[in-house]
C-alpha cells in the first residue's frame, strides 16, 4: 500500500506543484498577451512592456480601489484558481503513481 511517510510528503509535493504553477503564471500571461495580439500592422508589445503595463494597472487599482482589488485583478490576469489547485493535485498524484509503478516493476 501507500506508506505513511509518502502520504506526509504528498502535501509538500502539492505545494511544490502549486508554487511552480504560480511562478510560471507571469510567463504564461506574457505569452497569452503576445499570441492574443492580432494587429498585423503593429508589432506585439515586448515582454517588458506587457509586465510594466500590468504592474501600473495593478498599482493604480491598489491606490484607487484598495490592495485587495489590485491583488484580485492580478489573480484574474494570471488565471490563478481551481486550475492551479488541479495542477498541484495532479503533480502530486502523478508522482505517487510513478513511485508505485517503480515499486511494482523493480
DODO-215992 format. One record per residue (C-alpha): x, y, z; residue number from 1. Coordinates in pm, whole numbers, plus 32768, in hexadecimal, padded with zeros to 4 digits. Layout:
REC    px    py    pz    n
REC     X     Y     Z  NUM
...
***
This chain:
REC    px    py    pz    n
REC  8000  8000  8000    1
REC  8057  816C  8020    2
REC  813B  81A6  8149    3
REC  80FE  82B7  8249    4
REC  824B  835D  8200    5
REC  81EE  839C  8095    6
REC  8094  841A  80F1    7
REC  8140  8515  81D2    8
REC  820A  8588  80A4    9
REC  80D3  859C  7FC7   10
REC  807C  86F5  804D   11
REC  81D8  877A  8009   12
REC  81C7  86F1  7EA8   13
REC  8079  87A0  7E77   14
REC  8111  88E1  7EFD   15
REC  8237  88C3  7E0D   16
REC  814D  8888  7CE6   17
REC  8076  89B1  7D48   18
REC  81A1  8A95  7D79   19
REC  8230  8A2B  7C2A   20
REC  80E7  8A88  7B84   21
REC  80DE  8BD8  7C35   22
REC  8248  8C26  7BD7   23
REC  81F8  8BD2  7A6C   24
REC  80C0  8CB0  7A6A   25
REC  816C  8DF6  79FF   26
REC  8218  8D44  78DD   27
REC  80D1  8CA5  7870   28
REC  802A  8DFB  7885   29
REC  8134  8E96  77A7   30
REC  8116  8D7A  76AB   31
REC  7F9A  8D99  76A2   32
REC  7FAD  8F12  7671   33
REC  80A2  8EE8  7551   34
REC  7FD7  8DD3  74A8   35
REC  7E98  8E98  74DF   36
REC  7F25  8FC4  741F   37
REC  7E78  8FC4  72CA   38
REC  7ED7  9111  722F   39
REC  7FAA  90C4  70FE   40
REC  802F  9224  70CD   41
REC  8097  9252  723A   42
REC  8197  9168  72D9   43
REC  813C  90B3  7419   44
REC  81B0  9169  7552   45
REC  82F2  90F8  75F7   46
REC  82EE  901E  772D   47
REC  8372  9140  77FB   48
REC  825B  9226  777B   49
REC  8152  9121  77C9   50
REC  81CE  90F5  792E   51
REC  8202  926C  795E   52
REC  809D  92B2  78ED   53
REC  8015  91A0  79D1   54
REC  80DE  9225  7AF7   55
REC  8060  9388  7ABE   56
REC  7EF7  930E  7AA6   57
REC  7F14  9242  7BE6   58
REC  7FBA  9365  7C9E   59
REC  7EAB  9452  7C24   60
REC  7D99  9366  7C98   61
REC  7E43  933E  7DE9   62
REC  7E5E  94B8  7E12   63
REC  7CF9  9507  7DA7   64
REC  7C31  93D2  7E0B   65
REC  7D07  9334  7F1A   66
REC  7E0D  9226  7F36   67
REC  7D12  910B  7F20   68
REC  7C87  918D  7DD8   69
REC  7DE3  91A8  7D40   70
REC  7E46  904A  7DAC   71
REC  7CF7  8FC1  7D35   72
REC  7D35  905D  7BE0   73
REC  7E90  8FBE  7BD3   74
REC  7DFA  8E72  7C3E   75
REC  7D05  8E82  7B19   76
REC  7E0D  8EF2  7A1D   77
REC  7EF3  8DD2  7A7D   78
REC  7DD1  8CD9  7A7C   79
REC  7E1F  8C4E  7BD4   80
REC  7D0C  8B7F  7C72   81
REC  7C78  8A26  7C53   82
REC  7D5D  89D6  7B30   83
REC  7E8A  8A1B  7C0D   84
REC  7E00  8931  7D16   85
REC  7DB7  882A  7C0C   86
REC  7F1D  883C  7B8F   87
REC  7FA4  8821  7CF3   88
REC  7ED3  86EB  7D41   89
REC  7F26  8659  7BEB   90
REC  809B  8686  7C20   91
REC  8091  85E0  7D75   92
REC  7FB3  84C6  7CF5   93
REC  8093  8494  7BC6   94
REC  81BF  8478  7CAC   95
REC  8105  8378  7D81   96
REC  80A8  82AD  7C4B   97
REC  8210  82BA  7BCF   98
REC  8297  8241  7D1D   99
REC  8199  8125  7D32  100
REC  81E3  80B4  7BCD  101
REC  8356  80BE  7C1A  102
REC  831D  7FE5  7D50  103
REC  8253  7EE8  7C8A  104
REC  834E  7ED3  7B6E  105
REC  848D  7EC8  7C39  106
***
